[in-house]
Amino acid sequence: MPDLRYAASLIRTIPDWPTPGIIFKDVTPLLADADALNSVIDAIADLGKDIDLVAGIEARGFILASAVASRLHRGFIPIRKKGKLPYKTHSQDYGLEYGSGTLEIHTDAIKPGQKVLLVDDVLATGGTLIAAIKLIQATGAVVTSVGVLLEIAALGGREKLQAAFPEIAIHAIYIV
């Protein structure tokens, strides 16, 4: 099975996507390599030993989080873009490096006091993860840690997360 350095080497850089000036990190080659994907899932699953649920952010965060939830025999909670969930929701606006958006979670997705591992593919500016944490907290649940595949350190997302939520551990498998 490949190690995490090999898995990280499969992430490719796409300049000027989705808008000029953005350097996009494409994780799809890593997702296509079964051994690399499994090594990443194992690494993120190691963060969730004392949790009740795994939450993932649309869209690539779903892929990783649902696999981690399955590996840990825990439930998966989707955090979706506005208008995608069919039941009553909590909503949270957020900013990212090339725009803004709104995330939602079902109001009854998580029971108060449950412990949640939050998973996403990339930590960039931190806006999406901050919004997701606020949504989980709106249900009364507790985010114990955040696990991401890739952190783009120059964009300062970790610092924003730590300033907003100093009690939450932040883990990145690969930092660029």
C-alpha positions as CSV (number, residue, x, y, z in Angstrom):
1,M,0.0,0.0,0.0
2,P,1.4,3.5,-0.9
3,D,2.4,5.8,1.9
4,L,0.9,9.2,2.4
5,R,3.7,11.0,0.5
6,Y,2.8,8.9,-2.6
7,A,-0.9,9.8,-2.1
8,A,-0.1,13.5,-1.8
9,S,2.0,13.3,-5.0
10,L,-1.1,12.4,-6.9
11,I,-2.7,15.8,-6.2
12,R,-2.3,18.0,-9.3
13,T,-2.2,21.7,-9.6
14,I,-4.5,23.5,-12.0
15,P,-3.7,27.2,-12.5
16,D,-6.5,29.7,-13.1
17,W,-9.4,27.4,-12.2
18,P,-12.2,28.1,-11.5
19,T,-11.3,31.7,-12.0
20,P,-8.1,33.5,-13.1
21,G,-5.5,33.8,-10.3
22,I,-6.7,30.8,-8.4
23,I,-4.4,27.8,-8.1
24,F,-6.7,24.8,-7.8
25,K,-5.6,21.6,-6.1
26,D,-7.2,18.7,-7.9
27,V,-7.6,15.5,-5.7
28,T,-9.3,13.4,-8.3
29,P,-6.1,11.5,-9.3
30,L,-5.7,10.5,-5.7
31,L,-9.3,9.4,-5.5
32,A,-8.8,7.2,-8.5
33,D,-5.9,5.3,-6.9
34,A,-7.4,2.7,-4.6
35,D,-4.3,2.2,-2.4
36,A,-3.6,5.9,-2.1
37,L,-7.3,6.6,-1.3
38,N,-7.3,3.9,1.4
39,S,-4.1,5.3,3.0
40,V,-5.7,8.7,3.2
41,I,-9.0,7.3,4.6
42,D,-7.0,5.3,7.2
43,A,-5.1,8.5,8.3
44,I,-8.2,10.5,8.7
45,A,-10.1,7.7,10.4
46,D,-7.3,7.7,13.0
47,L,-8.6,11.1,14.1
48,G,-12.0,9.7,14.9
49,K,-11.6,7.2,17.7
50,D,-13.9,8.9,20.2
51,I,-16.7,10.3,18.0
52,D,-20.3,9.6,17.3
53,L,-20.6,10.9,13.7
54,V,-18.5,12.0,10.7
55,A,-19.6,15.2,8.8
56,G,-18.5,16.0,5.3
57,I,-18.7,19.2,3.2
58,E,-20.1,19.1,-0.3
59,A,-18.7,17.9,-2.6
60,R,-15.3,16.3,-2.3
61,G,-15.5,16.3,1.4
62,F,-18.5,13.9,1.0
63,I,-16.2,11.3,-0.7
64,L,-13.7,11.3,2.1
65,A,-16.1,11.7,5.0
66,S,-18.4,8.9,4.0
67,A,-15.5,6.5,3.5
68,V,-14.1,7.5,7.0
69,A,-17.6,7.0,8.5
70,S,-17.8,3.6,7.0
71,R,-14.3,2.7,8.2
72,L,-15.2,3.8,11.7
73,H,-18.7,2.2,11.7
74,R,-20.2,5.6,12.3
75,G,-22.9,7.6,10.6
76,F,-22.3,10.3,8.0
77,I,-23.8,13.8,8.0
78,P,-23.8,15.8,4.8
79,I,-23.2,19.5,4.9
80,R,-24.6,20.8,1.6
81,K,-24.8,23.8,-0.5
82,K,-27.9,25.9,-0.1
83,G,-31.2,24.4,-1.5
84,K,-30.0,20.8,-1.7
85,L,-31.5,19.4,1.5
86,P,-35.2,18.5,1.6
87,Y,-36.0,19.1,5.3
88,K,-35.7,22.0,7.7
89,T,-32.2,23.4,7.8
90,H,-29.7,25.6,9.6
91,S,-27.9,27.9,7.1
92,Q,-24.5,29.6,7.3
93,D,-23.0,32.0,4.8
94,Y,-19.2,31.8,4.1
95,G,-16.5,33.3,2.0
96,L,-13.8,31.6,0.0
97,E,-10.9,32.7,-2.1
98,Y,-13.0,33.1,-5.2
99,G,-16.5,34.0,-4.0
100,S,-19.1,33.2,-1.4
101,G,-21.8,30.7,-0.7
102,T,-24.2,29.2,1.8
103,L,-24.0,25.9,3.5
104,E,-26.8,24.0,5.2
105,I,-27.4,21.1,7.6
106,H,-30.7,19.5,8.6
107,T,-31.9,20.8,11.9
108,D,-32.2,17.3,13.3
109,A,-29.0,15.8,11.7
110,I,-27.1,15.6,14.9
111,K,-28.3,15.2,18.5
112,P,-27.1,17.8,21.1
113,G,-23.9,16.7,22.7
114,Q,-22.8,14.2,20.0
115,K,-19.1,14.4,19.1
116,V,-18.4,15.0,15.4
117,L,-15.3,14.6,13.2
118,L,-15.5,17.2,10.4
119,V,-13.9,16.2,7.1
120,D,-13.1,18.1,3.9
121,D,-10.7,17.9,1.1
122,V,-8.9,21.2,1.3
123,L,-8.3,23.8,4.0
124,A,-7.6,27.1,2.1
125,T,-9.0,30.4,3.6
126,G,-11.0,28.5,6.3
127,G,-14.3,30.1,5.4
128,T,-16.1,26.8,4.4
129,L,-14.8,24.9,7.5
130,I,-15.8,27.8,9.8
131,A,-19.3,27.8,8.4
132,A,-19.5,24.0,8.7
133,I,-18.4,24.1,12.4
134,K,-21.0,26.8,13.1
135,L,-23.7,24.6,11.5
136,I,-22.7,21.6,13.6
137,Q,-22.7,23.7,16.7
138,A,-26.2,25.0,15.8
139,T,-27.5,21.5,16.3
140,G,-26.0,21.4,19.8
141,A,-23.3,19.0,18.8
142,V,-19.5,19.3,19.4
143,V,-16.8,19.3,16.7
144,T,-13.9,17.4,18.3
145,S,-11.5,17.7,15.3
146,V,-11.2,18.7,11.7
147,G,-9.4,16.4,9.2
148,V,-8.5,17.6,5.7
149,L,-6.5,16.0,3.0
150,L,-4.7,19.1,1.9
151,E,-3.9,22.5,3.6
152,I,-2.8,25.5,1.6
153,A,-0.8,27.2,4.4
154,A,-0.2,30.5,2.5
155,L,-3.9,31.3,2.6
156,G,-4.1,31.3,6.4
157,G,-7.1,29.1,7.0
158,R,-5.6,27.3,9.9
159,E,-5.0,30.5,11.8
160,K,-8.6,31.7,11.2
161,L,-9.9,28.3,12.4
162,Q,-7.7,28.4,15.5
163,A,-8.7,31.9,16.3
164,A,-12.4,31.1,16.0
165,F,-12.3,27.7,17.6
166,P,-9.2,27.2,19.7
167,E,-10.6,24.0,21.3
168,I,-10.9,22.2,18.0
169,A,-7.9,20.1,16.8
170,I,-7.0,20.7,13.1
171,H,-5.2,17.9,11.2
172,A,-4.0,18.1,7.6
173,I,-2.4,15.0,5.9
174,Y,-0.5,17.2,3.4
175,I,0.5,20.8,3.8
176,V,1.6,23.0,0.8
